[in-house]
């Protein structure tokens, strides 16, 4: 009998848009076995090359087939401290699944027949959360009384802290917000990454001895030199890219024009959808547009539509993207979910101005139609404006999701640290060390916006370099 891919159970679109419950369910044991059984167990598994942290995918899948779920979990954790997080949010169709032998070379993203590696990782991770909590806390005895400061508790900071803690190094994470998690917390809605899952993975670090200090903005309350004076032998910068980019068009300062960063932070971190039970409100319009085509744009649109439904507003949320859907960098699964839930996607459209009423609230968006030209530096065909194609849309809320730039609160007050023209920190790509001695960096502050697992890959290189250096001293 031909083995077919196992589809994870999903909430019905009408049910999911009524709240923020997780949309995709974890595989059952039977589904995990059937999906893992499809793996060809290649002699030279290409899928591993598609994983930025090099998980032994072939091995952990074989362990699932043999129902050694604990073994599968521990195999993943040899390279990835947070399998339940990555199994939910990693864009596997662009990474491990794309390099699966069941995907033809040259395809822009993974074939539908490629093994659902991410769902198997999630299965093993969720099993581990329930059954292997003690295994998560195993650390090597401290070789020396060494302290390291990690600035930022996003995926890079959390990963670096975990790698160091395994070696018995004392780690303190400094987080500027009141809850740890960084972009995992404020940027990803709970219907994709439940807060309970994130909390559990973060608490696994605490069980390893990692201290997390919230409400601590390094660059304001302390400087990097002061961290060294306090006895920290090294510093890792996982600052992220928290400064939103804007279109630079007329009317972006009107009321009800949000950056996606602010919009999602108000909801994901501050629970604005529960106002007035929570202290932070958020406005929601009746005609919402979201500008952009990445995961953040999709997340913002899906959140906006849910808020409309919660407020009793007929859902009317539209994504405007200047290329076609094929070029959208968002995950294919998230695009599919957004459409199922009622989000409209209008492509080859570019806003050129916003216009408001006398009270200063947005009421219209002026747009131009586009066509695709020659490929640009990203490898995607460049959007070219079509002269005379102007049109207007009735809009009472706009959310701008066209990317984030480096957070420079710390770097601007740190003499000697080298940055590129975008404000990203320059590092040695092998060790991730900055221009400052024993100061390392990784994640979005280094390469601009990337994936969770890419940030973790950088953090692992930085941690290895730190460990090699610190334990020699």
N, C-alpha and C positions, 0 to 999 in steps of 0.2 A: 504494500500500500504506500502510495506517495506521501511523504511527510510534508505537511503544510505548516507555515509559520503560525505560531500561537498568538492570538490577539488578546491583549490584556483587557479585562472588563472595564468599561467606561460608564460614567453616569450619563443618563439621558440628558440631552441638551437643555430641555426645559427645567429639569431638576437642578442641573449644575448652575444655571444662571440665576437661580433664586438665592444663592449664597456663595460661600467661599470654600465649600467642601472640596477635597481632593478629587480631581476628575478621573484619573487613571488609577486602577487598583493594582496591587502587587500580584504577581502570578500566584496561583495556587501551586501546591506541590506537584500535582499532575501536570499542569501547564509547564512548569519549569522543567520537569523530566522530559516531556515531549519536545519542547523547544531545544533543550540541550542535546537531545538525541539526534537532532538534525545536523549537528556540527560534524564536519567531515574529519576532524582531528588531523589536519594537514601536517605533513612532516615538517614543513617550514611555515608556520602560521603567520600569514601576512597581517592578520588583524592586530597583532601585538605592535607592529610598526606604526599603526594608526593611533595608538594610545600614548598620549604625551607623558605618562608616568610609567609606561612599560609593564602594565599588569600582565601576568602570565595567563592570558585568556584561555588558551587551549587547556591548561591544567585545571583551572577552576570550573570550566564547563564539564570536563570529564568527571570531576568530583561530584558535580550535581547529578550527572547520569548515574553515578554509583551511590547516590543518596548520602554522600558524605558532605552535608551542608556546612558543618563546622569547618571542615577542611577547606571548602570553597571560600568561606568567609575569611579564614586566616590567610589563604593564598592571596586574595585581593588586598588584604590589609598589609601585606608585605610591601606593597607599593602605594596603596591608597588608604589613608586614614578614614575616609568618609564615603564608603560605598553606597549608603542609602541616599546621600545627597547627590552624588554623581550619577547614580542609576536613574535619578529623576530628572536632572537638568542638563546632563552632558549632551551636546549635539552629536550623538553617535553616528547619525547619517553622514556627517562630514568627517568623521574620525575612524574609529575602529570598524564600524559596519561598512564604511566606504571601502576599506582595504580588505574586507572579507572576500574570499575567493568566489563567493556567489554573486558578487557585484562585478559587472563587466568593466574593464579598464576604460577610462574616459568619461564614465557617467558622472554628472555633476554632484550627485549624492547617492546614498546607498540604494541598492535594488531592494524591492519588497521581499525578495527571497533571502536576503542577507540575514544571518543569525541575529536575533534580537539580543545582542550582547548586553545592552544597557538594562533591559528588563531582567535578565539573568543576574546581573550584578546587583540590581535592586533587590531581587529575591534573596540572594545570599546576604546582602547587607541587612535587610529587615529580619532575617533569621538570626543574624548575629546580635542585633539589638535586643532580641527577646531571650536568646539562649547563651550568648557568649560575652556577657558584660565583664566578667573577670578577665577574659583574654585581652580585652581592650586596654586594661590598666597595667599590663606587663611592661616594665621598663628595666633597662640595664642599671646595675648599681652605679652611682656617681663615681667617676674616676677622680674628679677634682671638684672642689666647691666653686663651680663656675655659674655665673648668672648671665643670661642674654635677654635683652629687651626686644620685643616684637611690637612694632607700631602699626596698628590696624588689625582688625579681627575678621577681615574678609577671607576668601578661600586661600590666598597666598599666606597671610599671617597665621591662620589656623593650621595650615599644612606645615609650615616651617616650625611652629611651636610643637606640633606632634612629633616631628622628626627629631628635634633636639631633646624633647622629654624622654624619648625612647633611650637615649644615651645617658640618661641620668642628669642632664643639664637642667638647672633651675631656670624656668622661663616665666617672664611676666609679660602679658599682652596689655598694651595700652590702647583703649578704644575711645574715640571721641564721643560716640553716641551713648545712650543710656542702656542699650542692649547690645551684646556682641553678635557678630554675624556679617557685618558689612553689607555688601551688595546682596548676599544670600538672604539677609533679613529685610532690607528696605526695598530691594529691587525686584524680588521674585515673589509673586502673589502666593498665598497659602494654598490655592487650588492647584498649584504646581509643586510647591515645596511646603508642606505643613510645618508650622512653627514647632510642633512637638518633635518632628524628626530632626530639625535643625538643633533644637535644644538638647536632644539626646546626644547627638554627635559632638556638640560643644562640651557637654558635661563629661564626655569620655576623656577629654583633655584635662579637665579638672581632676578626674580620678587618677590621671598620670602625674599630677602635681603641678599642673600649669595654673598660674594665678592670672585672673583677668580683672583689670581695673577699668571700669567704665567711666564715662564723663571725664576722660583724661585726654585733652587735645595736646599732643606733643607738638611743640612749635608755639604754644601759648603758655601752658602750665610749666613745661620744661623744654629745654633745648637738647640737641644730641650731645654736646659737650657735657651738659649737666647729667645726662644718663651715665656717661662714662665716669663722672665724678662720684656718682651714687654706687659705683661698683660693678656696673654691667661691663662685661668683657667684649661684647659685640652687640650690634644693633641691626635688626632687619626691618626694612621699610616696606610695608604692605599697604601703602596709602590709598591705593585704588585711583579711579578716575571719577571724581565726584562733582566736577564742575560742568554743568550742562552747556551744550552748544545750542545756538539759536540761528534762525534763518537770516537775520540781518535785514528784515523787511519792515515796511511801515506797519505800525499798529501792534507790534509784539508786546508793547507795554500796556495794552488794554486789559481791563479786568476780565477774568475767566480765560486768560491765555496762560497756561501752565507749562513749565518744563515737565517732561515725563518723570524726571527725577523727583521733583517736588510732589507731583501728583501721587506717584507710587509710594513715596515715603510717608505721606500723610495717611494713606490707607494701610499699607503693609506693616509699617512700624508703629504708627500712632493710632491705628484702628479708627480712622475717621468715619468709616462706614457704620460705626456703632455710636456716633455722636447723637445725643448729648451724654451717653454713658461714658464715652471717652471725652477727653478735653479738647481734641483737635477736630475742627470741622473741615469739610471739603465741599466746594460747590459742584453741582452736576447739572449740565444743560439738557435741553430737549433735542438739540441737534449738535452732536459732538463730532469733531474731526480730529484725527490723530495723524500727524505728519511723520512719516518714516516707514522703514520696511524691515527693521531688525526685531529681535526678540522683545526688546523694550517697548517698541511700538505695539506689537501684538499683545503684550501683557497689559499695557495701558488701555488699549481698546477693549479688551475682555473685562478689565476692571470697570471701566466706564459703563459698559453695557449692563453689568451686574448692578451698579449703583442706580442706573436709570430704572431697572426693574424693581429694586428694593424701594425706591422712592415712588413707585407707581407710575412712572413715566414710560410711555411706549418706547421700547428700545430703538434708538436711531443713532448708531455710531458707525462712522466711516473712516477707513484708513486711506490716506492719500499718499501714493508712492510714485516717484518720478520715473522709475523704470517699470519693467513688467514683473509679473509674479515670479517668473523663473529666476530673476536676478535678486529677489528678496533674500537677504541673509538670514532671516528668521528660520527656525526649525520647521521642517515640513509638517510635523505633527501639530505644532502650535497654530500654524496657518489653517490646517484642517479643522482644528477645534474651534478657532475663531469663526470660521465660516458656518460651522454647524450651529454655533450659538447665536448667529444672526449678525455678526460684524460684517459690514460691507467693505470690500476692497476695491478701490478705484485706482487704477494704474495709469502711468504716463501722464501724470498731473503734477504740477508744481505751483504751490501758493506763491503769490507775488505781493500780497498786501492784505492786512486785516482792517476792518472799519467798524466803528462803534456808534453807539447812540450818545445822547447828551449826558447821560450819567457815567459814560466811560466804559460801558460793557461792550464786548465784541458782538457784532450782529451780522457781519458779512465777511466772506473771504473771496478775494479776487485771485483767480488762478489762470495758468496757461497750460495748454496741452503740449506734450512732448513726443518726440520720436527717438528711437535709438540710433546713435551714431557709431563711431569707431570705439574700440575698447580703450579704457583709461588705465591708470596705474594699478587699479584693483583687479584688472582682467575682465571686468564687466563692461558692456557697451555703454558708452556715455549718453546720458539723456540730453537731447538737443531741443530747445524751445522752438515751437512752431509759431512764427510771427502771425499776429492777427487772430489767434485762437483764444483770446481772453474770454472768460466767463466768470460768473459769480455764483457763490453758494450761500444760502442762508445758514448761519452758524451762530450758536450762542455759547460755545466752548471750543477752544482749540488746545490740543496737547502736543507739544513739540518733542519728538523723539528721534533726533537726527544724530545722536552720539554724545559722548562725554569727553571732557578734557581732563588733564592732570589736576589733581588737588595740590595747590602750591603753598598751603598754609605753613608747612614745615620747610619745604625746600627753599622758599624765598628768604627764610631767616637762618639758613645754614651755610655759612661761608665755605667755599671750596668744593661744594658738591656740583658736579657737572651735569648739565641738562641739555637736551636738544632744543630745536626751535619750537617744539610743541609743549615744552615744559616737562617732558618725560625724563626720568633719571637715566643717565648713561651708565651702563655696567659692562664688565667683562662677561661675555655670554657663557663662558665655561664655569665661572665661579659665582657670578652675579654680584661681585663686589663693585661698589661705586668708586668714585675717585677718592673717597675718604677711607683711611685705614680701618678695617674691621667694621665697616658699615656696608651692608648688603641690601639689595632690593629685589622685588619680584612682583609679578601680577601686572595690573593695568597701568601702574605708575611707570613701568618700564617700556612696555610695548604698545601702549594704548589699549583700547578695549579688546578683550579676548574672552576665551571661554574659561569656565571654572577650572577645568582639568589642565588647561594650558598654564593658568596661574599657579596651580599646584606643582606642575612640572618645574617651573622656575624656582619655586620655593624649595623643592627638594634639592636642586642643584646648589642653592645658596646654603641650605642646612648642611649638606655634605662638606662644602668648602669651609664653613665655620667649624664644624666638628674636627675636620682634619687639622685646621690651624689651632684651635683651642686646646685640643688634647695633646698637641706636641709641646705646648708651652709648659 
